[in-house]
Amino acid sequence: MTRKKIAIIGSGIAGLTTAAKLHPVHDIHVFEKNAVIGGHTHTEHVKINEQSFAINTGFIVYNDWVYKNFNELMEPLNLKRIPTEMSFSIKDDVTGLEYNGHNLDTLFAQRRNLLSPSFYKMIKDILKFNRESIEDYNANRIPDSLSLAEYFKQKKLGKMFITKYIVPMGAAIWSSGEADMLNFPALFFIRFFKNHGLLSVKDRPQWYTLDGGSEAYLEPLTAPFKDKITTSAQIKSVARHDDYVEIIMENNDCLPFDEVVFACHSDQALSLLAKPSPEEQAILGAIPYTSNEVILHTDETLLPKRKKAWAAWNYHLGADKTAPASLTYNMNLLQSIENAPVTFCVTLNRTHLINPDKIIGRYQYDHPVFGADSENAQARYHEIGNKNRTHYCGAYWFNGFHEDGVNSALRVVTDIALADSTHQTLKQPEMSEA
């Protein structure tokens, strides 16, 4: 067995999974540019009226259906998980439309919709899309090149279904602009919706949140290698040589390693490479990121006017369809917070409407933008991964979520193991189709 010195750049779920799997047999060192670890896993501890609350602002929920490897990673940590509600509402600032798809009563929270032919047409189209998209997926009738907009046109789905339901839901899931959603590959979109039970009314997964906030897993997961983590690490560049990799810090310190794992975003990895190959430039450059402003607050005016329309996820529709996704998470519902004196909200990209006196925290999270180019780039992973002493992991290699970060890390672990006799020591992962 060859013990290697391996640098891991980034301490999100991909980097920490990589570190957790490799540290028993390799000399790993994790570099995190921020002052704290976790990436999109962040929990804010808030005290109101002598009560303490742990509120998530990034990673919030997971389930048993498609988070197989994440659940396996969590299992030995002895964490308590709490069942949570996953409901979705629309609040249209232009037309005044409001509804919450949780049940029939909340669907018609705005009673005028009982007399709206267009609303009933939207419901009919939802049922049609759910039924026919599964049939098309199972029969392999969705070409890789078909966009979501083209698929909707093929199926003759109505405008209200597209603009007031499916596109906002997709924009909420991927924190992507509504206009961008129409360019999503239909197969990518439908496969995700099917796997997460979003194409069925009754057969859906139970979602969970971690007791004490999502950050609860960070300390027990990293405990075995906490002395191998450097925070506030400012890396200038990464140079690859024939027989080693050099991590060059901003203070010009040069740290030698046998291999490097980029567990950061695609654009960040590309910017750090001293001499990226043409393949790295093409593949990493094809998976861009978009920035979202996130505010933790207690301003209930960001939720629908009717309380029956309050959902776990509340999407805001505006006149500008090119604007970034705008939604408010009701954290009391999502984290099963009871007896709180306020409603904790996490809002994306609508800061100007939030009462400044009710703001608790401000954050910025970047999310990958998916399309035909990014899907093609994902399929080309091994043109750059496990090449030139370099590996890449991150949720952007799959669907952009926590399970995808874990899966991408397990792929790196497998590559390193297969390249060395350690393949007998490290368990080969079974990838889940998140």
PyMOL commands that set and color helices and strands:
alter all, ss='L'
color gray80, all
select helices_A, chain A and resi 13-22+68-77+104-107+111-115+117-138+148-155+159-174+178-181+186-195+214-228+266-272+278-285+300-302+307-309+331-334+351-353+356-358+372-379+381-383+395-397+402-418+421-424
alter helices_A, ss='H'
color red, helices_A
select strands_A, chain A and resi 5-9+27-31+43-48+51-56+62-63+81-84+88-92+98-100+207-210+229-230+235-240+245-249+254-257+259-262+289-297+313-317+327-330+345-348+359-368+390-392
alter strands_A, ss='S'
color yellow, strands_A
deselect
rebuild
show_as cartoon
